[in-house]
């Protein structure tokens, strides 16, 4: 109890960001959320990579407002105030919600659907995600970073890598 009070006092006195590496249960949530959507589009499940997660966390720790140059594919999300944490499944849902805007008849990159296509990119096999809070950026107190290996959204590959949603597939539980 004393350590909780100390942590609370430190948070009140400090405006520095706080990073939180994904514990195993949260890593499982990231995998499940991604793989549920990937299954709907015929993409194989992804696995958790601690290397990719370390990179995502290191970037989250910088409280970014733009994409990194990590070499991985990347999705970012923000929320405010710092106390607002919608949860892993909602973050992935925000990215997937771009799906109705994707033009399956004219496949290709569009800045309005790039998060969606990265989530379900068939060639991606590994993900890792990180989170930071108290970023002290207007409208971006919390930041989530997911990185994808290999990256997606390559010009000329959308026809092969993005499959239209099928209703016959049902998501399966994912293990780390």
Secondary structure per residue as TSV (DSSP state, phi and psi in degrees):
chain	resnum	aa	ss	phi	psi
A	1	X	-	360.0	-39.9
A	2	X	H	-62.2	-40.1
A	3	X	H	-67.3	-32.3
A	4	X	H	-66.1	-41.5
A	5	X	H	-64.4	-40.8
A	6	X	H	-63.3	-44.6
A	7	X	H	-61.8	-43.6
A	8	X	H	-61.0	-44.6
A	9	X	H	-62.7	-40.5
A	10	X	H	-63.9	-39.4
A	11	X	H	-64.9	-40.9
A	12	X	H	-66.6	-37.9
A	13	X	H	-83.7	-14.8
A	14	X	-	-119.2	141.4
A	15	X	-	-108.0	11.1
A	16	X	S	-75.9	155.5
A	17	X	-	-73.1	154.4
A	18	X	E	-119.1	127.6
A	19	X	E	-101.2	152.2
A	20	X	E	-140.6	102.8
A	21	X	E	-66.7	143.6
A	22	X	-	-68.0	118.9
A	23	X	-	-70.7	165.8
A	24	X	H	-52.3	-39.5
A	25	X	H	-66.5	-36.8
A	26	X	H	-72.5	-38.4
A	27	X	H	-57.9	-41.9
A	28	X	H	-61.0	-40.5
A	29	X	H	-64.2	-42.1
A	30	X	H	-60.8	-45.2
A	31	X	H	-62.8	-47.1
A	32	X	H	-60.9	-45.8
A	33	X	H	-62.2	-45.3
A	34	X	H	-65.3	-48.2
A	35	X	H	-68.6	-28.7
A	36	X	H	-59.9	-44.5
A	37	X	H	-74.5	-38.0
A	38	X	H	-61.6	-40.5
A	39	X	H	-58.2	-38.9
A	40	X	H	-63.5	-19.6
A	41	X	T	-116.3	17.2
A	42	X	T	71.3	16.9
A	43	X	-	-90.6	140.4
A	44	X	-	-67.3	157.0
A	45	X	-	-65.8	150.6
A	46	X	-	-97.2	160.5
A	47	X	E	-117.0	163.1
A	48	X	E	-82.6	133.5
A	49	X	-	-117.4	120.9
A	50	X	H	-66.9	-30.6
A	51	X	H	-65.0	-47.3
A	52	X	H	-66.5	-40.1
A	53	X	H	-62.4	-40.2
A	54	X	H	-61.4	-40.9
A	55	X	H	-65.3	-44.5
A	56	X	H	-62.3	-42.1
A	57	X	H	-67.1	-41.6
A	58	X	H	-60.3	-38.8
A	59	X	H	-73.2	-40.5
A	60	X	H	-57.8	-37.5
A	61	X	T	-60.5	-19.8
A	62	X	T	-85.0	-1.8
A	63	X	T	52.8	60.1
A	64	X	-	-71.8	154.6
A	65	X	S	-120.0	-0.3
A	66	X	S	-139.6	168.2
A	67	X	-	-68.0	152.0
A	68	X	-	-81.7	179.6
A	69	X	-	-118.1	43.5
A	70	X	S	-71.8	-21.5
A	71	X	S	94.2	-14.0
A	72	X	S	-89.8	159.4
A	73	X	E	-67.8	159.8
A	74	X	E	-155.4	135.9
A	75	X	E	-121.7	138.4
A	76	X	E	-120.9	151.7
A	77	X	E	-147.4	151.9
A	78	X	E	-134.8	156.5
A	79	X	E	-150.3	159.8
A	80	X	S	-145.7	152.6
A	81	X	S	-71.9	178.0
A	82	X	T	-57.1	-28.4
A	83	X	T	-76.3	-8.3
A	84	X	-	-92.4	105.0
A	85	X	-	-122.5	101.3
A	86	X	-	-70.4	-15.9
A	87	X	-	98.1	157.9
A	88	X	H	-58.1	-50.1
A	89	X	H	-62.3	-34.7
A	90	X	H	-70.5	-38.5
A	91	X	H	-60.4	-48.7
A	92	X	H	-65.4	-36.4
A	93	X	H	-62.6	-40.0
A	94	X	H	-55.2	-44.9
A	95	X	H	-67.3	-43.9
A	96	X	H	-67.4	-28.4
A	97	X	T	-61.9	-6.6
A	98	X	T	-76.4	-11.4
A	99	X	G	-51.7	-45.2
A	100	X	G	-61.1	-18.7
A	101	X	G	-86.4	-12.2
A	102	X	-	-75.4	133.5
A	103	X	-	-96.8	95.3
A	104	X	G	-65.3	-23.0
A	105	X	G	-82.6	-14.8
A	106	X	G	-137.4	68.3
A	107	X	-	-64.2	141.8
A	108	X	S	163.6	176.4
A	109	X	-	-76.2	139.5
A	110	X	-	-143.0	131.9
A	111	X	T	-61.6	-18.2
A	112	X	T	-84.9	-8.5
A	113	X	T	-131.1	6.6
A	114	X	H	-64.3	-31.1
A	115	X	H	-67.7	-46.1
A	116	X	H	-58.0	-50.1
A	117	X	H	-66.1	-32.1
A	118	X	H	-67.6	-39.5
A	119	X	H	-58.8	-40.2
A	120	X	H	-106.6	8.4
A	121	X	-	-56.2	119.1
A	122	X	T	-60.7	-35.3
A	123	X	T	-76.0	-18.6
A	124	X	-	-66.4	130.9
A	125	X	-	-118.7	-19.6
A	126	X	E	-134.3	146.2
A	127	X	E	-133.5	161.8
A	128	X	E	-155.4	141.7
A	129	X	E	-133.8	154.4
A	130	X	E	-140.2	166.9
A	131	X	E	-146.5	139.9
A	132	X	E	-137.9	149.4
A	133	X	E	-130.7	171.2
A	134	X	-	58.7	42.3
A	135	X	-	-74.2	-17.1
A	136	X	-	57.7	38.7
A	137	X	-	-115.8	125.2
A	138	X	T	-51.0	123.6
A	139	X	T	78.3	0.1
A	140	X	-	-138.4	50.3
A	141	X	S	-66.3	-35.4
A	142	X	E	-113.5	143.0
A	143	X	E	-134.4	136.9
A	144	X	E	-117.2	136.0
A	145	X	E	-127.9	122.6
A	146	X	E	-116.3	135.4
A	147	X	E	-118.9	151.6
A	148	X	E	-129.7	132.9
A	149	X	E	-130.5	129.1
A	150	X	S	-65.5	158.6
A	151	X	-	-68.8	161.6
A	152	X	-	-112.4	-163.2
A	153	X	-	64.3	41.4
A	154	X	-	-91.3	129.1
A	155	X	T	-55.4	137.9
A	156	X	T	85.6	-5.1
A	157	X	-	-112.9	-2.7
A	158	X	H	-62.9	-37.6
A	159	X	H	-59.8	-41.0
A	160	X	H	-79.6	-32.9
A	161	X	H	-95.9	-17.3
A	162	X	-	-120.1	117.1
A	163	X	-	-108.8	139.8
A	164	X	-	-61.2	146.7
A	165	X	-	-60.7	135.6
A	166	X	-	-116.9	143.3
A	167	X	T	-86.2	-10.6
A	168	X	T	-80.3	-11.6
A	169	X	-	-97.1	137.3
A	170	X	-	-118.2	137.3
A	171	X	-	-61.1	145.7
A	172	X	-	-113.4	151.6
A	173	X	-	-58.3	145.0
A	174	X	-	-112.1	138.6
A	175	X	-	-111.9	146.9
A	176	X	-	-71.6	360.0
